[in-house]
Amino acid sequence: MAFFKKYNGTTDKRLLRVERWTWILIYGGLLTSVLSFFMPANPDGSLGLVLVGGLLAVASGVALIVVRSRLHGE
């Protein structure tokens, strides 16, 4: 008996698109948020926009996890 169950994914293109966008948004948002801490501060406040944009991307990815959990496959 395997410790982890093997997940072969789905064949439904709509569900596959949701799964891909979920992880793209989460990892991209986390990367953007972390990189914003290493950017020099500008007086026009653009640094805050980068951080907020990254956090919004993470929140959108988490919301897609909830959406995906409620969708049914074939």
C-alpha positions in Angstrom: 0.0 0.0 0.0 1.4 3.3 -1.1 1.7 6.2 1.3 0.5 8.7 -1.3 -2.3 7.9 -3.6 -1.4 8.4 -7.2 -3.4 11.3 -8.9 -3.5 11.0 -12.6 -5.4 14.3 -13.0 -8.6 14.9 -14.9 -9.5 14.6 -18.6 -12.0 17.4 -18.4 -10.5 20.5 -20.0 -12.4 22.9 -17.9 -11.2 21.4 -14.6 -7.7 21.1 -16.0 -7.7 24.8 -16.8 -8.9 25.6 -13.2 -6.2 23.4 -11.7 -3.5 25.0 -13.7 -4.6 28.6 -13.1 -4.9 27.9 -9.4 -1.2 27.0 -9.0 0.0 29.7 -11.4 -1.8 32.4 -9.4 -0.6 31.0 -6.0 3.1 30.6 -6.9 3.2 33.7 -9.1 1.6 35.8 -6.4 3.9 34.5 -3.7 6.9 35.2 -5.9 5.7 38.7 -6.6 5.0 39.4 -3.0 8.4 38.2 -1.8 10.2 40.1 -4.6 8.5 43.3 -3.7 10.3 43.2 -0.3 13.6 43.4 -2.2 12.6 46.3 -4.5 13.8 49.8 -3.6 11.0 52.0 -2.3 9.8 54.6 -4.8 8.1 57.9 -3.7 5.2 57.3 -6.0 4.0 54.2 -4.0 4.4 51.7 -6.8 6.0 49.2 -4.4 2.7 48.9 -2.5 0.9 48.1 -5.7 3.3 45.3 -6.5 2.8 43.8 -3.0 -1.0 44.2 -3.2 -1.1 42.7 -6.7 0.8 39.6 -5.5 -1.4 39.2 -2.5 -4.5 39.5 -4.7 -3.1 36.8 -7.0 -2.6 34.5 -4.0 -6.1 35.2 -2.7 -7.5 34.4 -6.2 -5.6 31.1 -6.3 -7.0 30.1 -2.9 -10.5 31.0 -4.1 -10.0 28.8 -7.2 -9.1 25.9 -4.8 -12.6 26.4 -3.3 -14.2 26.6 -6.7 -12.4 23.5 -7.9 -13.5 21.5 -4.8 -17.1 22.2 -5.7 -16.9 21.3 -9.4 -17.6 17.8 -10.5 -15.7 15.9 -13.2 -17.1 13.5 -15.8 
